[in-house]
């Protein structure tokens, strides 16, 4: 029993150190470079925000513009820089509150009006950060084609 506790006491700090080191990786510079390359390769007219989010407005829309706390319905397709799709709604979209999603969506959806469509290019720090989530590797840039169907205040 003492040997097991000693082994656990020696290994536990190594586990925490390994996790801590993973958490300190900052992908911002690499993500930004990768996003800029993607924009250039695809001839996109993207805008970069102070947070590091890039967005493309294909159609602004003419309806209501959501705020950071709005309930919205959005149809979307999410994919990686290599084009591999990791998630997609149907054409009817999904409804949610902008406080219940990743920071890149909370900010990005507010740049569109109802009926608007475009793209969000989200660096890891505005997505899932360094943590892997539901098949999305930590540090990943996420791209979403979005259609803001409605603001459901």
N, C-alpha and C positions, 0 to 999 in steps of 0.2 A: 504494500500500500504506500509506504514512504517513497519507494522508488517511482511509483506511478505519479505521485504528487510532485516529486522533484522533476521528473521528466516534463510534466505539464507546466511547471513553473519556469522551466528553461525554454520551452517551445512557445508558450503563450506570448512573451515579448517579441519573439521573432515574427510571429503571425501579425501582431499589431504593427510592428515596424514595416513589414512588407505591405500591409494595407495602407499605412500612412504614406509610404513612398509613392504608391500608385495614385493616391489622392492629390499629391503635389505636382503631378505632371500638368503643365499648362500648354494646351493645344492651340491657344489663340493665334499665335503667329503662323503655325503650320496650317490651321484651318483657314485663316484669312488668305494665305497664299494659294491654297487649293481652290477656294471659292473664286478668287480673282482669275485663276487659270480656267476654271469652268465657265465663267462669264465670258472670257475672251474666246474660248474655243466654240462657244455656242452663240456668239454675237448678241449677247443680251444687253439690254439697257437697264442696268440695275442701280439702285440707290443704296448706299451704306448708311446706317444710322450710327449714332454715338455708341450704342451698345455693341456694335459689331455685326448686327443683323443686316442682311442684304435682302431687298425685295424688288420685284418686277411687277409693275401694273400693266396688264394687257388690256383690261377694261376697268375703269374706275368704278362704274356703277352709278346709279342716280338716286338710290334710296338712302335710308338712314345710315349714318356712320357709327359703328360701335365704339364704346369706351372700354377701358381695361376691366370693367366689372360687368359687361353686357353678357346676356345669354344670346347665343347665335346658333345658326344652323349652317354648316359648311360641308360641301362635297370636296373631297381631296384625294390625292395620290401621293404617298410618301416614298421616296427612293434615295439611294446613295449616289455619290458622284459618278459611280460606274454605271448608273442606270438601273441597278437591281432594286426592284420594288419590295418594300418591307411592310407596307400597309396601304389600304385603299378603302374608301367608302363606296357605297353605291351612288347613283345619280341623285338620290333624295337626300344624301348627306347625313350628318349626325348633329345632334343638338347638345350643347354644353355651355357652361359658364366659362368665360375667359380666365377666371381665377383658378380653374381646375386643370389647366393644361400646361405644357412646357412654356417657359418664358418667351421663347421665340414666337410662339403662337399668340400669347397674350399681347405682346407688342405688335407683331406683324399683321394680325387680322384688323387692327384698328386703322391701318392705312387704306382700307378699302371701304366702299359704300356697298349697301345691299345691291346685289346684281353684279358686283365687281368680280374680276378674276385676275389671277396672276400667279406669282411664284414667291415662295419664301426660301431663302438659302440660310440655313441656321447653323452657326458654329456650335461646337459641343457645349461650351459654357452656357448657351441659351437653350440647350436640348437636355441631354441626359448626362452631361459632364463626362467624368472619367469612368463612370459606372456603366457596365453592360446592362441592357434592359430589353427583355423580350426579343432577343436575337439581334439587337442593335449593339455593336461593339462600342465600348467606352472610347471617347475622343472622336466619334464620328460626326462629320458634317451631314446634316439632314436637309433634303430638298423636298418641298411640298408644292405641288400644283394645287391651287385652291380656287374655289368658287364660293363666294359669300352669298348664300341663298337668302338668308334673312337675319335681321336683328329682332330678337324675341323679348323685348323689354316687358 
